[in-house]
Amino acid sequence: LKEFIIPNIREKLGSNFSLQQDNATSHEARLVIQYLADEQIKKFKWPAKSPDINIIEHVWGLMKEYIYDGTTIANKNELLDRINDAARKVQSLHGETIKRMFETYFDRILKVIQGGGNLLKC
């Protein structure tokens, strides 16, 4: 956050933004909470692993499938190659699905709210 994400967000958006993250353990570490408070960064609170309202959860799942194929990753360069290959595969094989997820985003949020926060049955 401190060295890359927040500086890049501020460069593109200025200082008036809110950070959207779920309440995954790593996001709720004391160090993270203190850093966000010190930097006066507002954040939205979202449920952990909420694929219906957090599209990136779907993308991460797809990326993990392609990166971790059951074989050992020998070194950093191989990992970077797998990440790049996975990103290309996700874009070429799932790009239209991800685009539809963005197009139907607000409808899904409304359904989650109407369902009392429960996951959607797709």
WORA-V979956 format. One record per helix or strand of 2 or more residues. SS is the DSSP state (H for helix, E for strand). FROM is the first residue (numbers start at 0). LEN is the number of residues. If there is no record, write none. Layout:
ss & from & len
SS & FROM & LEN
SS & FROM & LEN
//
This chain:
ss & from & len
H & 4 & 9
E & 17 & 5
H & 24 & 4
H & 29 & 9
E & 41 & 5
H & 54 & 13
H & 75 & 28
H & 104 & 10
//
